[in-house]
Each structure stands twice: as C-alpha cells, then as structure tokens.
Amino acid sequence: MTDRYCLNCGRLQQVYEEDIFLQEPAVIYHLTADGMLQEVMEMPLLEEREGFVMYTGDFYVEPLEIQIEFLKNDSAQKWLEALILRHTDRVRQINDSLWVFAGIEEVSA
C-alpha cells in the first residue's frame, strides 16, 4: 500500500490515487529505494520503499533536494513537509495554486 500526501490549496492532506487524475503535473519524479531519481512521463508502479513526487506550478525545490529528503524521511507526510519547508524558505509563501503530491510504497508484511 502506498502512503500518499499532497499539498492542495495551501493545506497538507492525505490523498487517494484517483485524486491525481484531476491535475496535469508539470513534472513527475520516480525515486528508487536507494534514492536514485528519474523524471518519468506517467505515474510509476512502485516497489517497496520506492517513491514519487509530482507537482503543478512553480515548486522551488531542486531534484537533489527531493532525493535528500526522500532518503531522510520514512513517510510521505514527513517527506512532503520537508520539501514544502525548502520551497517556503525560498519564496516565503505557498501559492494556493501550488499542488504537490508525494507517495512512498510501504514495506509488505
């Protein structure tokens, strides 16, 4: 099961996969369990401990920072919070039109 969170209308919230089809992402990144990042054209199928991040609009976070925060955090919520902090450190605000969606595939029992 994938742990998923998004920033929508300036609020962080848990989200479901069907909600992503309402957005047209500017970029989608797939991250492997060891943090390797690759830009992809569509939502990836995830293996254990892999993740993705996608966003619309201007998101002022570099790919290297996405990788670093992915490796530091064990949940999509914490990962997205860290990315949002990096974004707001640069622009000092969160535009209501900014939409960011992140997910991490949990370890199977």
Disulfide bonds with the S-S distance in Angstrom:
none
